[in-house]
Amino acid sequence: MSDTSFNTLLFFTPAAKPAPSFGVLQVEACVSGTWYSNFPTSSFVTQGTFEQCFFSMAPFLLQGPAANLSEEIEVIVFAPGFNLDLHFASQMFGQMFLLSTYPSHFVPYVFLWPCGSLLDYYQSQKSAESDVVAQELFAFSNAMRRQGVKKIHLFAHSMGCRVVVSALSKSSIFEDLGTSSKTFDCVILSNPEVDLDTFKSSFDTVRDKCASLTVYSNSNDFALTNSECFNQTQVCLCQRRASLGRCVDPLYALDGTFHDLDIVNTTCVCSNVEEFAHSFFYISREMLEDIRELLVTKRRARDRTARLVQREASNVFDVCVAPGYVRGV
């Protein structure tokens, strides 16, 4: 027996030709029992303008009329990583939602930036940091505000985090589009493929645009280890550029105080973690539950004490779980 569930999510592809594309996808995934290799699956429901797609979600969300939908909903925008197409990105995000059983007023949205293919690694990095992608992200958030949406969360993975960090650091674009100061509520960076020094230098600007900032890092992330090797060739072969996604140490401001963010160390998490320890946010129970608690309750890491342990009053929190090699006491 296998228990499968449906989840409907919006998507936006800013690189679509001849114009950006909005639409709705339906994802079906296993949530218990036998897990079949051909799941999750995704299929188109509709495509059209942002307003058409946004309100077509009403039958899948609240029981009330669509006219009241925007008064209560919270939107979670997912920026996927490198080398993902629309369907695979939606299947990952849909699987995460189905396993986490979010309240019905949470609306999942995929922001599919031009994330390239295996041979386009450096070009994809440039696309992620481009002004065009930043403008589209801010314009999209403004479109939701115009529909009455008050809470917008950003969830990014891998190189998608480069999109988010770069966009939030572009103050001029932010101001030109008339975007409000605290545009986003929870900003979550999972295994971010972001240069650590770049993140430190732009931290204050990024942090000013969100209510809370959380980074999920893993020192064993093999994909990011390879990324560090690729990135160092663009600067100097003998200079390795550390990645934010492998940083599990406290981050300090210039005055010696801790940066106002939460770093969650997932290095000891072993359940449903693939061999690269890079893409398990949508399937690992420890990750699923902590992300859900953060988004639903808005609690900072210091208050999620059932799962996290703060490291010596710093901004680093370790997941309270026994390492995979422990089989008993």
Contacts in CASP RR format, 6 or more apart in sequence:
PFRMAT RR
TARGET T0000
AUTHOR 0000-0000-0000
METHOD contacts of the structure
MODEL  1
MSDTSFNTLLFFTPAAKPAPSFGVLQVEACVSGTWYSNFPTSSFVTQGTF
EQCFFSMAPFLLQGPAANLSEEIEVIVFAPGFNLDLHFASQMFGQMFLLS
TYPSHFVPYVFLWPCGSLLDYYQSQKSAESDVVAQELFAFSNAMRRQGVK
KIHLFAHSMGCRVVVSALSKSSIFEDLGTSSKTFDCVILSNPEVDLDTFK
SSFDTVRDKCASLTVYSNSNDFALTNSECFNQTQVCLCQRRASLGRCVDP
LYALDGTFHDLDIVNTTCVCSNVEEFAHSFFYISREMLEDIRELLVTKRR
ARDRTARLVQREASNVFDVCVAPGYVRGV
1 33 0 8 1.000
1 34 0 8 1.000
2 30 0 8 1.000
2 32 0 8 1.000
2 33 0 8 1.000
2 34 0 8 1.000
2 35 0 8 1.000
2 36 0 8 1.000
3 30 0 8 1.000
3 31 0 8 1.000
3 32 0 8 1.000
3 33 0 8 1.000
4 28 0 8 1.000
4 29 0 8 1.000
4 30 0 8 1.000
4 31 0 8 1.000
4 39 0 8 1.000
5 28 0 8 1.000
5 29 0 8 1.000
5 31 0 8 1.000
5 98 0 8 1.000
6 26 0 8 1.000
6 27 0 8 1.000
6 28 0 8 1.000
7 26 0 8 1.000
7 27 0 8 1.000
7 28 0 8 1.000
7 29 0 8 1.000
7 94 0 8 1.000
7 97 0 8 1.000
7 98 0 8 1.000
7 108 0 8 1.000
8 24 0 8 1.000
8 25 0 8 1.000
8 26 0 8 1.000
8 27 0 8 1.000
8 45 0 8 1.000
8 57 0 8 1.000
8 60 0 8 1.000
9 24 0 8 1.000
9 25 0 8 1.000
9 27 0 8 1.000
9 90 0 8 1.000
9 93 0 8 1.000
9 94 0 8 1.000
9 97 0 8 1.000
9 107 0 8 1.000
9 108 0 8 1.000
9 109 0 8 1.000
9 110 0 8 1.000
10 22 0 8 1.000
10 23 0 8 1.000
10 24 0 8 1.000
10 25 0 8 1.000
10 53 0 8 1.000
10 54 0 8 1.000
10 57 0 8 1.000
10 107 0 8 1.000
10 108 0 8 1.000
10 109 0 8 1.000
10 110 0 8 1.000
11 21 0 8 1.000
11 22 0 8 1.000
11 23 0 8 1.000
11 24 0 8 1.000
11 25 0 8 1.000
11 86 0 8 1.000
11 90 0 8 1.000
11 109 0 8 1.000
11 110 0 8 1.000
11 111 0 8 1.000
11 112 0 8 1.000
12 20 0 8 1.000
12 21 0 8 1.000
12 22 0 8 1.000
12 23 0 8 1.000
12 50 0 8 1.000
12 109 0 8 1.000
12 110 0 8 1.000
12 111 0 8 1.000
12 112 0 8 1.000
12 136 0 8 1.000
12 140 0 8 1.000
13 20 0 8 1.000
13 21 0 8 1.000
13 86 0 8 1.000
13 112 0 8 1.000
14 20 0 8 1.000
14 111 0 8 1.000
14 112 0 8 1.000
14 113 0 8 1.000
14 114 0 8 1.000
14 132 0 8 1.000
14 133 0 8 1.000
14 136 0 8 1.000
14 137 0 8 1.000
14 140 0 8 1.000
15 112 0 8 1.000
15 113 0 8 1.000
15 114 0 8 1.000
15 127 0 8 1.000
20 136 0 8 1.000
21 47 0 8 1.000
21 48 0 8 1.000
22 47 0 8 1.000
22 48 0 8 1.000
22 49 0 8 1.000
22 50 0 8 1.000
22 52 0 8 1.000
22 53 0 8 1.000
23 44 0 8 1.000
23 45 0 8 1.000
23 46 0 8 1.000
23 47 0 8 1.000
23 48 0 8 1.000
23 53 0 8 1.000
24 44 0 8 1.000
24 45 0 8 1.000
24 46 0 8 1.000
24 47 0 8 1.000
24 53 0 8 1.000
24 56 0 8 1.000
24 57 0 8 1.000
25 42 0 8 1.000
25 43 0 8 1.000
25 44 0 8 1.000
25 45 0 8 1.000
25 86 0 8 1.000
25 87 0 8 1.000
25 90 0 8 1.000
25 110 0 8 1.000
26 42 0 8 1.000
26 43 0 8 1.000
26 44 0 8 1.000
26 45 0 8 1.000
27 40 0 8 1.000
27 41 0 8 1.000
27 42 0 8 1.000
27 90 0 8 1.000
27 91 0 8 1.000
27 93 0 8 1.000
27 94 0 8 1.000
27 95 0 8 1.000
27 97 0 8 1.000
27 98 0 8 1.000
28 39 0 8 1.000
28 40 0 8 1.000
28 41 0 8 1.000
28 42 0 8 1.000
29 39 0 8 1.000
29 40 0 8 1.000
29 41 0 8 1.000
29 91 0 8 1.000
29 94 0 8 1.000
29 95 0 8 1.000
29 98 0 8 1.000
29 99 0 8 1.000
30 36 0 8 1.000
30 39 0 8 1.000
30 40 0 8 1.000
31 98 0 8 1.000
31 99 0 8 1.000
40 91 0 8 1.000
40 94 0 8 1.000
40 95 0 8 1.000
41 91 0 8 1.000
42 87 0 8 1.000
42 90 0 8 1.000
42 91 0 8 1.000
45 56 0 8 1.000
46 52 0 8 1.000
46 53 0 8 1.000
46 56 0 8 1.000
47 53 0 8 1.000
50 140 0 8 1.000
50 143 0 8 1.000
51 147 0 8 1.000
54 70 0 8 1.000
54 144 0 8 1.000
54 147 0 8 1.000
55 66 0 8 1.000
55 69 0 8 1.000
57 69 0 8 1.000
57 107 0 8 1.000
58 64 0 8 1.000
58 65 0 8 1.000
58 66 0 8 1.000
58 69 0 8 1.000
61 69 0 8 1.000
61 73 0 8 1.000
61 104 0 8 1.000
61 105 0 8 1.000
61 107 0 8 1.000
62 68 0 8 1.000
62 69 0 8 1.000
62 72 0 8 1.000
62 73 0 8 1.000
62 104 0 8 1.000
62 105 0 8 1.000
70 147 0 8 1.000
70 148 0 8 1.000
70 149 0 8 1.000
71 148 0 8 1.000
72 105 0 8 1.000
73 105 0 8 1.000
73 106 0 8 1.000
73 107 0 8 1.000
73 149 0 8 1.000
73 151 0 8 1.000
74 105 0 8 1.000
74 106 0 8 1.000
74 107 0 8 1.000
74 149 0 8 1.000
74 151 0 8 1.000
74 152 0 8 1.000
74 153 0 8 1.000
74 185 0 8 1.000
74 295 0 8 1.000
75 106 0 8 1.000
75 107 0 8 1.000
75 109 0 8 1.000
75 144 0 8 1.000
75 149 0 8 1.000
75 151 0 8 1.000
75 152 0 8 1.000
75 153 0 8 1.000
76 106 0 8 1.000
76 107 0 8 1.000
76 108 0 8 1.000
76 109 0 8 1.000
76 153 0 8 1.000
76 154 0 8 1.000
76 155 0 8 1.000
76 295 0 8 1.000
77 109 0 8 1.000
77 110 0 8 1.000
77 111 0 8 1.000
77 140 0 8 1.000
77 141 0 8 1.000
77 152 0 8 1.000
77 153 0 8 1.000
77 154 0 8 1.000
77 155 0 8 1.000
78 89 0 8 1.000
78 93 0 8 1.000
78 108 0 8 1.000
78 109 0 8 1.000
78 110 0 8 1.000
78 111 0 8 1.000
78 155 0 8 1.000
78 156 0 8 1.000
78 157 0 8 1.000
79 111 0 8 1.000
79 113 0 8 1.000
79 137 0 8 1.000
79 154 0 8 1.000
79 155 0 8 1.000
79 156 0 8 1.000
79 157 0 8 1.000
79 160 0 8 1.000
79 161 0 8 1.000
79 163 0 8 1.000
79 164 0 8 1.000
80 89 0 8 1.000
80 92 0 8 1.000
80 93 0 8 1.000
80 110 0 8 1.000
80 112 0 8 1.000
80 115 0 8 1.000
80 156 0 8 1.000
80 157 0 8 1.000
80 158 0 8 1.000
80 160 0 8 1.000
81 89 0 8 1.000
81 115 0 8 1.000
81 156 0 8 1.000
81 157 0 8 1.000
81 158 0 8 1.000
81 159 0 8 1.000
81 160 0 8 1.000
81 193 0 8 1.000
82 115 0 8 1.000
82 116 0 8 1.000
82 121 0 8 1.000
82 124 0 8 1.000
82 158 0 8 1.000
82 159 0 8 1.000
82 160 0 8 1.000
82 193 0 8 1.000
83 115 0 8 1.000
83 116 0 8 1.000
83 117 0 8 1.000
83 118 0 8 1.000
83 124 0 8 1.000
84 92 0 8 1.000
84 112 0 8 1.000
84 115 0 8 1.000
85 112 0 8 1.000
86 110 0 8 1.000
86 112 0 8 1.000
89 110 0 8 1.000
89 112 0 8 1.000
90 110 0 8 1.000
92 279 0 8 1.000
92 282 0 8 1.000
93 108 0 8 1.000
93 110 0 8 1.000
93 282 0 8 1.000
94 108 0 8 1.000
94 282 0 8 1.000
95 282 0 8 1.000
95 283 0 8 1.000
96 281 0 8 1.000
96 282 0 8 1.000
96 283 0 8 1.000
96 288 0 8 1.000
96 291 0 8 1.000
97 106 0 8 1.000
97 108 0 8 1.000
99 282 0 8 1.000
99 283 0 8 1.000
99 285 0 8 1.000
99 288 0 8 1.000
100 288 0 8 1.000
100 289 0 8 1.000
100 291 0 8 1.000
100 292 0 8 1.000
102 292 0 8 1.000
102 295 0 8 1.000
102 296 0 8 1.000
103 296 0 8 1.000
106 295 0 8 1.000
106 296 0 8 1.000
111 137 0 8 1.000
111 140 0 8 1.000
111 163 0 8 1.000
113 127 0 8 1.000
113 128 0 8 1.000
113 133 0 8 1.000
113 136 0 8 1.000
113 160 0 8 1.000
113 163 0 8 1.000
114 124 0 8 1.000
114 127 0 8 1.000
114 133 0 8 1.000
115 124 0 8 1.000
115 127 0 8 1.000
115 128 0 8 1.000
115 159 0 8 1.000
115 160 0 8 1.000
116 123 0 8 1.000
116 124 0 8 1.000
116 127 0 8 1.000
121 230 0 8 1.000
122 230 0 8 1.000
122 234 0 8 1.000
124 159 0 8 1.000
125 159 0 8 1.000
125 162 0 8 1.000
127 133 0 8 1.000
128 159 0 8 1.000
128 160 0 8 1.000
128 162 0 8 1.000
128 163 0 8 1.000
128 166 0 8 1.000
129 162 0 8 1.000
129 163 0 8 1.000
129 166 0 8 1.000
131 170 0 8 1.000
131 173 0 8 1.000
133 163 0 8 1.000
133 166 0 8 1.000
133 167 0 8 1.000
134 163 0 8 1.000
134 166 0 8 1.000
134 167 0 8 1.000
134 170 0 8 1.000
134 173 0 8 1.000
135 173 0 8 1.000
135 177 0 8 1.000
137 163 0 8 1.000
137 164 0 8 1.000
137 167 0 8 1.000
138 167 0 8 1.000
138 173 0 8 1.000
138 174 0 8 1.000
138 177 0 8 1.000
138 179 0 8 1.000
138 183 0 8 1.000
139 177 0 8 1.000
141 152 0 8 1.000
141 179 0 8 1.000
141 183 0 8 1.000
141 184 0 8 1.000
142 177 0 8 1.000
142 178 0 8 1.000
142 179 0 8 1.000
144 152 0 8 1.000
145 152 0 8 1.000
145 180 0 8 1.000
151 185 0 8 1.000
152 183 0 8 1.000
152 184 0 8 1.000
152 185 0 8 1.000
153 184 0 8 1.000
153 185 0 8 1.000
153 186 0 8 1.000
153 187 0 8 1.000
153 188 0 8 1.000
153 295 0 8 1.000
154 164 0 8 1.000
154 184 0 8 1.000
154 186 0 8 1.000
154 187 0 8 1.000
154 188 0 8 1.000
154 210 0 8 1.000
155 188 0 8 1.000
155 190 0 8 1.000
155 291 0 8 1.000
155 295 0 8 1.000
156 163 0 8 1.000
156 164 0 8 1.000
156 187 0 8 1.000
156 188 0 8 1.000
156 189 0 8 1.000
156 190 0 8 1.000
156 192 0 8 1.000
157 190 0 8 1.000
157 191 0 8 1.000
157 192 0 8 1.000
157 279 0 8 1.000
157 281 0 8 1.000
158 190 0 8 1.000
158 191 0 8 1.000
158 192 0 8 1.000
158 193 0 8 1.000
158 223 0 8 1.000
158 278 0 8 1.000
158 279 0 8 1.000
159 193 0 8 1.000
160 192 0 8 1.000
160 193 0 8 1.000
161 189 0 8 1.000
161 190 0 8 1.000
161 191 0 8 1.000
161 192 0 8 1.000
161 193 0 8 1.000
161 194 0 8 1.000
161 244 0 8 1.000
162 192 0 8 1.000
162 193 0 8 1.000
162 194 0 8 1.000
164 187 0 8 1.000
164 189 0 8 1.000
165 189 0 8 1.000
165 192 0 8 1.000
165 194 0 8 1.000
165 198 0 8 1.000
165 199 0 8 1.000
165 202 0 8 1.000
165 206 0 8 1.000
167 173 0 8 1.000
168 174 0 8 1.000
168 184 0 8 1.000
168 187 0 8 1.000
168 202 0 8 1.000
168 205 0 8 1.000
168 206 0 8 1.000
168 209 0 8 1.000
168 210 0 8 1.000
169 202 0 8 1.000
169 205 0 8 1.000
169 206 0 8 1.000
171 205 0 8 1.000
174 183 0 8 1.000
174 209 0 8 1.000
181 208 0 8 1.000
181 209 0 8 1.000
182 208 0 8 1.000
182 209 0 8 1.000
182 210 0 8 1.000
182 211 0 8 1.000
183 209 0 8 1.000
183 210 0 8 1.000
184 209 0 8 1.000
184 210 0 8 1.000
184 211 0 8 1.000
185 210 0 8 1.000
185 211 0 8 1.000
185 212 0 8 1.000
185 298 0 8 1.000
186 210 0 8 1.000
186 211 0 8 1.000
186 212 0 8 1.000
186 214 0 8 1.000
186 294 0 8 1.000
186 295 0 8 1.000
186 298 0 8 1.000
187 206 0 8 1.000
187 210 0 8 1.000
187 212 0 8 1.000
187 213 0 8 1.000
187 214 0 8 1.000
188 214 0 8 1.000
188 215 0 8 1.000
188 216 0 8 1.000
188 291 0 8 1.000
188 294 0 8 1.000
188 295 0 8 1.000
189 213 0 8 1.000
189 214 0 8 1.000
189 215 0 8 1.000
189 216 0 8 1.000
189 244 0 8 1.000
189 245 0 8 1.000
190 216 0 8 1.000
190 281 0 8 1.000
190 287 0 8 1.000
190 291 0 8 1.000
191 216 0 8 1.000
191 217 0 8 1.000
191 218 0 8 1.000
191 221 0 8 1.000
191 223 0 8 1.000
191 224 0 8 1.000
191 245 0 8 1.000
191 278 0 8 1.000
191 279 0 8 1.000
191 281 0 8 1.000
192 199 0 8 1.000
192 215 0 8 1.000
192 217 0 8 1.000
192 243 0 8 1.000
192 244 0 8 1.000
192 245 0 8 1.000
193 223 0 8 1.000
193 224 0 8 1.000
193 227 0 8 1.000
193 243 0 8 1.000
193 245 0 8 1.000
194 243 0 8 1.000
194 244 0 8 1.000
194 245 0 8 1.000
195 231 0 8 1.000
195 241 0 8 1.000
195 242 0 8 1.000
195 243 0 8 1.000
195 244 0 8 1.000
196 241 0 8 1.000
196 242 0 8 1.000
196 243 0 8 1.000
196 244 0 8 1.000
196 247 0 8 1.000
197 241 0 8 1.000
197 242 0 8 1.000
199 206 0 8 1.000
199 244 0 8 1.000
200 251 0 8 1.000
203 251 0 8 1.000
203 253 0 8 1.000
203 259 0 8 1.000
203 261 0 8 1.000
206 213 0 8 1.000
207 213 0 8 1.000
207 259 0 8 1.000
207 260 0 8 1.000
207 261 0 8 1.000
211 298 0 8 1.000
212 261 0 8 1.000
212 262 0 8 1.000
212 294 0 8 1.000
212 298 0 8 1.000
212 300 0 8 1.000
213 260 0 8 1.000
213 261 0 8 1.000
213 262 0 8 1.000
214 261 0 8 1.000
214 262 0 8 1.000
214 263 0 8 1.000
214 264 0 8 1.000
214 294 0 8 1.000
214 301 0 8 1.000
215 244 0 8 1.000
215 245 0 8 1.000
215 247 0 8 1.000
215 261 0 8 1.000
215 262 0 8 1.000
215 263 0 8 1.000
215 264 0 8 1.000
216 245 0 8 1.000
216 264 0 8 1.000
216 266 0 8 1.000
216 281 0 8 1.000
216 287 0 8 1.000
217 244 0 8 1.000
217 245 0 8 1.000
217 246 0 8 1.000
217 247 0 8 1.000
217 248 0 8 1.000
217 263 0 8 1.000
217 264 0 8 1.000
217 265 0 8 1.000
217 266 0 8 1.000
217 267 0 8 1.000
218 224 0 8 1.000
218 245 0 8 1.000
218 246 0 8 1.000
218 248 0 8 1.000
218 265 0 8 1.000
218 266 0 8 1.000
218 267 0 8 1.000
218 269 0 8 1.000
218 277 0 8 1.000
218 278 0 8 1.000
219 246 0 8 1.000
219 248 0 8 1.000
219 265 0 8 1.000
219 267 0 8 1.000
220 267 0 8 1.000
220 277 0 8 1.000
221 243 0 8 1.000
221 245 0 8 1.000
221 246 0 8 1.000
221 276 0 8 1.000
221 277 0 8 1.000
221 278 0 8 1.000
222 275 0 8 1.000
222 276 0 8 1.000
222 277 0 8 1.000
222 278 0 8 1.000
223 276 0 8 1.000
223 277 0 8 1.000
223 278 0 8 1.000
223 279 0 8 1.000
224 243 0 8 1.000
224 245 0 8 1.000
224 246 0 8 1.000
224 278 0 8 1.000
225 246 0 8 1.000
227 243 0 8 1.000
228 240 0 8 1.000
228 241 0 8 1.000
228 242 0 8 1.000
228 243 0 8 1.000
228 246 0 8 1.000
229 240 0 8 1.000
231 241 0 8 1.000
231 243 0 8 1.000
232 239 0 8 1.000
232 240 0 8 1.000
232 241 0 8 1.000
235 241 0 8 1.000
247 263 0 8 1.000
248 263 0 8 1.000
248 265 0 8 1.000
248 267 0 8 1.000
248 316 0 8 1.000
249 316 0 8 1.000
250 258 0 8 1.000
250 263 0 8 1.000
250 311 0 8 1.000
250 314 0 8 1.000
250 315 0 8 1.000
250 316 0 8 1.000
251 258 0 8 1.000
251 259 0 8 1.000
251 261 0 8 1.000
251 263 0 8 1.000
251 315 0 8 1.000
252 258 0 8 1.000
252 259 0 8 1.000
253 259 0 8 1.000
258 314 0 8 1.000
258 315 0 8 1.000
259 315 0 8 1.000
260 315 0 8 1.000
261 315 0 8 1.000
262 300 0 8 1.000
262 301 0 8 1.000
262 302 0 8 1.000
262 315 0 8 1.000
262 317 0 8 1.000
263 315 0 8 1.000
263 316 0 8 1.000
263 317 0 8 1.000
264 290 0 8 1.000
264 301 0 8 1.000
264 308 0 8 1.000
264 317 0 8 1.000
264 319 0 8 1.000
265 311 0 8 1.000
265 316 0 8 1.000
265 317 0 8 1.000
265 318 0 8 1.000
265 319 0 8 1.000
266 286 0 8 1.000
266 287 0 8 1.000
266 319 0 8 1.000
267 277 0 8 1.000
268 318 0 8 1.000
268 319 0 8 1.000
268 321 0 8 1.000
268 322 0 8 1.000
268 323 0 8 1.000
268 324 0 8 1.000
269 280 0 8 1.000
269 284 0 8 1.000
269 286 0 8 1.000
269 287 0 8 1.000
269 319 0 8 1.000
269 321 0 8 1.000
270 321 0 8 1.000
270 323 0 8 1.000
270 324 0 8 1.000
271 284 0 8 1.000
271 285 0 8 1.000
271 286 0 8 1.000
271 321 0 8 1.000
272 280 0 8 1.000
272 283 0 8 1.000
272 284 0 8 1.000
272 285 0 8 1.000
273 280 0 8 1.000
273 284 0 8 1.000
274 280 0 8 1.000
280 287 0 8 1.000
281 287 0 8 1.000
281 288 0 8 1.000
281 291 0 8 1.000
282 288 0 8 1.000
286 307 0 8 1.000
286 319 0 8 1.000
286 321 0 8 1.000
289 307 0 8 1.000
290 304 0 8 1.000
290 307 0 8 1.000
290 308 0 8 1.000
290 319 0 8 1.000
293 299 0 8 1.000
293 304 0 8 1.000
293 307 0 8 1.000
294 301 0 8 1.000
294 304 0 8 1.000
301 308 0 8 1.000
301 310 0 8 1.000
301 317 0 8 1.000
302 310 0 8 1.000
302 317 0 8 1.000
304 317 0 8 1.000
306 320 0 8 1.000
307 319 0 8 1.000
307 320 0 8 1.000
308 317 0 8 1.000
308 318 0 8 1.000
308 319 0 8 1.000
308 320 0 8 1.000
309 317 0 8 1.000
309 318 0 8 1.000
309 320 0 8 1.000
310 316 0 8 1.000
310 317 0 8 1.000
311 317 0 8 1.000
311 318 0 8 1.000
END
